[in-house]
Every structure is written in C-alpha cells, then in structure tokens.
Amino acid sequence: MTRGVAIQSAEGIEKARRAGQLAAEVLSAVAPHVVPGVSTEALDRLCHEHIVNVQGALPANLGYHGYPKTILTSVNQVVCHGIPSPDKILRKGDIVNIDVAVNKDGWFGDTSRMYFVGEPGILARRLVEATYEALVAGIRQVRPGATLGDIGHAIQSVAHRERFSVVREYCGHGIGQIYHDKPDVPHHGQRGEGLRLEAGMVFTIEPMLNAGRRETRTLADGWTVVTKDRSLSAQWEHMVAVTPEGCEVLTRWPDGTGAYAPV
C-alpha cells in the first residue's frame, strides 16, 4: 500500500484486466441497439442479460448503495448516474453515455463510453470528441513517477482549449477487489501535484465535460446528476494500470475506437 493505495501484483492486474475486458465487451455488445426509439430500460435489460447469461459475471451497479439498475444511462444534459427507464426513449440527435461495471470472481471492471443516436448536432459532436480527446490526454500522462495532477492538468487543458468546462464533483477512482477505492482521480489539477504514481496502481480516468458551466445538481431521485444550466454533458471512462513501462488500458473495446484515436 502507498498512502492507502493498493499496489496490485501481476496476478491481481490480470484479474482486473479480465473484469475490465468483460465490462468493455458489454459496451460493444449494446452498441448496435443504441438507436432512435429504444428505451434506456431496454438497453439496461440487454446489458443485464449479457453480463449474467453470456459472461457469467455479476452486474456491479445493481444494488450498489441501493442503485436499482445494471447500467447508468446519461442522456444529453445528464452528467452522470442517469437511471434507465421505460419512459426514457432515445431520439435522433441525442448523445448518451452508458456506464457499466461487472464483478468477475471478486474483481471489478468499470468503463463507459458515448454513443450518438442518429446524427448529432455540431456542438454535441464537438463536445463528445473533445471529451474523448481529454480522456486520451489524461491516459497518456500515466507512468511511474507522474502525478495525479499531471493527469488532471492534461484533461483540463483540452477542455479549456475547446471552451468546455470540467465537472469537479465527480472523479476517477481506484479499483480492484473494491469497486470504488483510493485514490480519487480528479480531472483538473496542476502538474507535479498530488499522489505520485507507482507500477501496480489500478484506477479509472473518467472526465465529464460540459458545453456550458461546470456546476451540477442532483435530481429528486437522489442519483441523476444534470448540468445546472441544462447544457450538454459528455463522459468517457477507461480503467488503467500503471506498468513499469508506462500504462496499460484494461478496458479496450472489442469493436475498436472507430474514428477515435486508440489508446
């Protein structure tokens, strides 16, 4: 342990990698179903069946602090933690983040990605693409000796260049045999500040960028977080392991990154 942060063995990283790959597989499997007219409830059901019946894993979000569903579906102005519902029907032009976590043999995998529902607007596309670029910029800072501040600074630099804001209330987190563990991984910061990274650390990087101001509010359901000014929001998430040589992404999507840069 380093300042309370777990250092995983090679065996532990392999188990985290397996769980991460399963979570990524869910996001690839659901992709063809993210179309106009589908309900977020239907997407949740598809992901649940894939995790339980195909993978033989457990949906880690279901029941977590009382959360009622398998995935989180955050549409348009929803920043994070959107609850799937039969009443929420996706429409042309929507953008949606699907966040999934699985538990396989006691190890957690956690990842999320953005989807376009039909053809997005110009601002929506630019926000989604910039948020992915910010994720990649943060991942590329991960190496032994770097700091969490290096990651946050890289992310906020992309966001501010594109005139988007970075949500500060929510951050990445350590992960392994504990779903949300130390360290917290902020998506803003200064170079050289914060925890210094060591090989064997495993955590998520999951920036949330808003087209408007960064302030958020939580709805009456106690889960759904929206932008206070109702502007669009986007998020991408990967699990990474710090390696002696640099970084390994543990949640690469089986269907690739399409037009997005690989990491």
C-alpha positions as CSV (number, residue, x, y, z in Angstrom):
1,M,0.0,0.0,0.0
2,T,1.2,3.5,-0.8
3,R,-0.7,6.2,1.1
4,G,-3.6,3.8,1.3
5,V,-3.5,3.0,-2.4
6,A,-3.3,-0.7,-3.3
7,I,-0.3,-1.9,-5.4
8,Q,-1.6,-4.9,-7.4
9,S,0.5,-8.0,-8.2
10,A,0.8,-9.3,-11.7
11,E,-1.9,-11.8,-10.8
12,G,-4.1,-9.1,-9.5
13,I,-3.7,-7.0,-12.6
14,E,-4.6,-10.0,-14.7
15,K,-7.8,-10.4,-12.8
16,A,-8.6,-6.7,-13.1
17,R,-7.8,-6.9,-16.8
18,R,-10.3,-9.8,-17.2
19,A,-13.0,-7.9,-15.4
20,G,-12.2,-4.8,-17.4
21,Q,-12.4,-6.7,-20.7
22,L,-15.8,-8.1,-19.7
23,A,-17.1,-4.6,-19.0
24,A,-15.8,-3.3,-22.3
25,E,-17.4,-6.2,-24.1
26,V,-20.8,-5.2,-22.7
27,L,-20.5,-1.7,-24.2
28,S,-19.6,-3.2,-27.6
29,A,-22.5,-5.7,-27.4
30,V,-25.1,-3.0,-26.7
31,A,-23.8,-0.5,-29.3
32,P,-26.0,-1.8,-32.3
33,H,-29.1,-1.3,-30.1
34,V,-28.5,2.4,-29.3
35,V,-30.9,3.7,-31.9
36,P,-33.8,6.1,-32.1
37,G,-36.9,4.7,-30.5
38,V,-35.2,2.4,-28.0
39,S,-35.8,2.9,-24.2
40,T,-33.0,3.1,-21.8
41,E,-34.8,0.4,-19.9
42,A,-34.4,-1.9,-22.9
43,L,-30.7,-1.2,-23.1
44,D,-30.4,-2.0,-19.4
45,R,-32.1,-5.3,-19.9
46,L,-29.8,-6.2,-22.8
47,C,-26.7,-5.4,-20.7
48,H,-28.0,-7.3,-17.7
49,E,-28.7,-10.4,-19.7
50,H,-25.3,-10.2,-21.4
51,I,-23.4,-9.9,-18.1
52,V,-25.4,-12.7,-16.3
53,N,-26.1,-15.2,-19.1
54,V,-23.2,-14.7,-21.5
55,Q,-20.4,-13.7,-19.2
56,G,-21.4,-15.5,-16.0
57,A,-20.5,-12.3,-14.1
58,L,-22.4,-10.0,-11.7
59,P,-23.7,-6.6,-12.6
60,A,-21.7,-4.5,-10.1
61,N,-24.0,-1.4,-10.1
62,L,-27.2,-3.3,-9.3
63,G,-27.9,-2.8,-5.6
64,Y,-24.7,-0.7,-5.1
65,H,-25.8,1.8,-2.4
66,G,-29.3,1.0,-3.4
67,Y,-28.9,1.7,-7.2
68,P,-31.8,-0.1,-8.9
69,K,-30.4,-0.9,-12.4
70,T,-27.4,-2.6,-14.1
71,I,-26.2,0.3,-16.2
72,L,-26.2,4.1,-16.0
73,T,-27.6,5.9,-19.0
74,S,-26.9,9.7,-19.1
75,V,-28.6,11.5,-22.0
76,N,-27.8,15.0,-23.2
77,Q,-27.7,17.3,-20.2
78,V,-27.4,14.4,-17.7
79,V,-23.8,14.4,-16.4
80,C,-23.8,11.0,-14.8
81,H,-25.8,8.4,-12.9
82,G,-28.9,8.5,-15.1
83,I,-31.3,5.7,-14.2
84,P,-32.7,3.6,-17.1
85,S,-36.4,3.9,-17.5
86,P,-39.1,2.6,-19.9
87,D,-40.2,6.2,-20.3
88,K,-36.9,7.5,-21.5
89,I,-36.9,6.9,-25.2
90,L,-33.8,7.9,-27.2
91,R,-34.4,10.3,-30.1
92,K,-32.4,11.3,-33.2
93,G,-29.7,13.7,-32.2
94,D,-29.4,12.6,-28.6
95,I,-26.0,11.8,-27.1
96,V,-25.9,9.2,-24.4
97,N,-23.2,7.8,-22.0
98,I,-23.6,4.2,-21.0
99,D,-21.6,3.3,-17.9
100,V,-21.2,-0.4,-16.9
101,A,-19.4,-2.3,-14.2
102,V,-19.1,-6.0,-13.7
103,N,-17.8,-8.2,-10.9
104,K,-16.0,-11.3,-12.0
105,D,-14.6,-13.6,-9.4
106,G,-14.4,-10.8,-6.9
107,W,-12.7,-8.3,-9.2
108,F,-14.3,-5.2,-10.7
109,G,-14.3,-3.9,-14.2
110,D,-15.7,-0.4,-14.9
111,T,-15.9,1.6,-18.1
112,S,-18.2,4.0,-20.0
113,R,-18.5,5.4,-23.5
114,M,-20.5,7.9,-25.5
115,Y,-23.0,7.0,-28.3
116,F,-24.6,9.1,-30.9
117,V,-28.3,8.4,-31.5
118,G,-28.5,9.1,-35.2
119,E,-26.7,12.2,-36.4
120,P,-25.7,14.6,-33.6
121,G,-25.7,18.4,-33.7
122,I,-22.4,20.2,-34.3
123,L,-21.9,21.2,-30.7
124,A,-22.8,17.7,-29.4
125,R,-20.3,16.1,-31.7
126,R,-17.6,18.6,-30.8
127,L,-18.2,18.1,-27.1
128,V,-18.2,14.3,-27.3
129,E,-15.0,14.3,-29.4
130,A,-13.2,16.8,-27.1
131,T,-14.1,14.7,-24.1
132,Y,-12.6,11.6,-25.6
133,E,-9.5,13.6,-26.5
134,A,-9.3,14.8,-22.9
135,L,-9.5,11.2,-21.7
136,V,-6.7,10.1,-24.0
137,A,-4.6,13.1,-22.9
138,G,-5.0,12.1,-19.3
139,I,-4.2,8.4,-20.0
140,R,-1.0,9.4,-21.8
141,Q,0.3,11.0,-18.6
142,V,0.1,7.7,-16.7
143,R,3.6,6.3,-15.9
144,P,5.6,5.7,-12.8
145,G,6.8,8.9,-11.3
146,A,4.0,11.0,-12.8
147,T,1.3,12.6,-10.5
148,L,-2.4,12.7,-10.4
149,G,-2.1,16.4,-11.0
150,D,-0.4,15.7,-14.4
151,I,-3.5,13.7,-15.4
152,G,-5.9,16.4,-14.3
153,H,-3.9,19.1,-15.9
154,A,-3.8,17.3,-19.3
155,I,-7.6,16.8,-19.2
156,Q,-8.5,20.4,-18.2
157,S,-6.1,21.7,-20.9
158,V,-8.0,20.0,-23.6
159,A,-11.3,21.1,-22.1
160,H,-10.3,24.8,-21.8
161,R,-8.8,24.9,-25.2
162,E,-12.2,23.8,-26.6
163,R,-14.0,26.3,-24.3
164,F,-15.7,23.5,-22.3
165,S,-15.8,23.1,-18.6
166,V,-14.7,20.2,-16.4
167,V,-17.1,18.8,-13.8
168,R,-15.3,18.7,-10.4
169,E,-17.7,17.0,-8.1
170,Y,-17.0,13.6,-9.6
171,C,-13.7,11.9,-10.3
172,G,-12.0,8.7,-11.2
173,H,-11.2,6.1,-8.5
174,G,-9.0,3.2,-7.6
175,I,-10.5,-0.2,-8.5
176,G,-9.7,-3.8,-8.0
177,Q,-11.3,-6.0,-5.4
178,I,-13.0,-2.9,-4.2
179,Y,-15.3,-1.1,-6.6
180,H,-14.5,2.5,-5.5
181,D,-11.2,2.6,-3.8
182,K,-8.4,5.0,-3.2
183,P,-7.1,7.1,-4.9
184,D,-9.6,9.7,-6.1
185,V,-8.5,10.8,-9.6
186,P,-9.5,14.4,-10.3
187,H,-10.0,15.6,-13.8
188,H,-8.4,19.0,-13.1
189,G,-5.1,20.0,-11.4
190,Q,-1.6,21.2,-11.6
191,R,1.4,19.4,-13.0
192,G,3.6,17.8,-10.3
193,E,0.9,17.9,-7.6
194,G,-0.9,15.1,-5.9
195,L,-0.2,11.4,-5.5
196,R,2.9,10.1,-7.3
197,L,2.1,7.0,-9.4
198,E,3.8,3.7,-8.9
199,A,3.7,0.5,-11.0
200,G,0.8,-1.8,-9.9
201,M,-1.7,1.0,-9.2
202,V,-5.1,0.5,-11.0
203,F,-7.7,3.2,-11.3
204,T,-10.2,4.8,-13.6
205,I,-10.0,8.0,-15.6
206,E,-13.5,9.3,-16.5
207,P,-13.7,13.0,-17.4
208,M,-17.0,14.7,-17.6
209,L,-17.1,17.9,-19.7
210,N,-20.0,20.3,-20.1
211,A,-20.7,22.6,-23.0
212,G,-21.7,25.3,-20.6
213,R,-20.8,25.9,-17.0
214,R,-19.3,23.2,-14.8
215,E,-21.9,23.4,-12.0
216,T,-24.3,20.4,-11.5
217,R,-27.3,19.5,-9.4
218,T,-28.8,16.1,-8.4
219,L,-32.4,15.4,-9.2
220,A,-35.0,14.3,-6.6
221,D,-34.3,10.6,-7.3
222,G,-31.0,11.0,-5.5
223,W,-29.0,9.7,-8.4
224,T,-29.4,11.6,-11.6
225,V,-26.9,14.5,-11.9
226,V,-27.6,17.2,-14.5
227,T,-25.9,20.4,-15.6
228,K,-27.3,23.3,-13.6
229,D,-27.6,25.4,-16.8
230,R,-29.1,22.5,-18.8
231,S,-26.1,22.5,-21.2
232,L,-25.0,19.2,-22.8
233,S,-22.5,17.0,-21.0
234,A,-20.3,14.1,-22.1
235,Q,-18.1,11.5,-20.4
236,W,-15.8,8.6,-21.3
237,E,-14.1,6.2,-18.9
238,H,-11.3,3.7,-19.0
239,M,-9.6,1.6,-16.4
240,V,-5.8,1.8,-16.5
241,A,-2.9,0.0,-14.8
242,V,0.4,1.7,-14.1
243,T,3.1,-0.5,-15.6
244,P,6.9,-0.3,-15.2
245,E,7.0,1.0,-18.8
246,G,4.0,3.4,-18.5
247,C,0.4,2.4,-18.8
248,E,-2.0,-0.3,-19.9
249,V,-5.6,0.4,-20.7
250,L,-7.6,-2.5,-19.2
251,T,-11.0,-1.7,-20.9
252,R,-10.2,-1.6,-24.6
253,W,-13.5,-2.0,-26.6
254,P,-13.6,-5.2,-28.7
255,D,-15.1,-3.3,-31.6
256,G,-12.3,-0.7,-31.6
257,T,-12.5,3.0,-31.4
258,G,-13.8,3.8,-34.8
259,A,-12.8,7.3,-35.8
260,Y,-11.3,8.0,-32.3
261,A,-7.6,7.7,-31.6
262,P,-6.7,4.4,-30.0
263,V,-5.0,4.4,-26.6
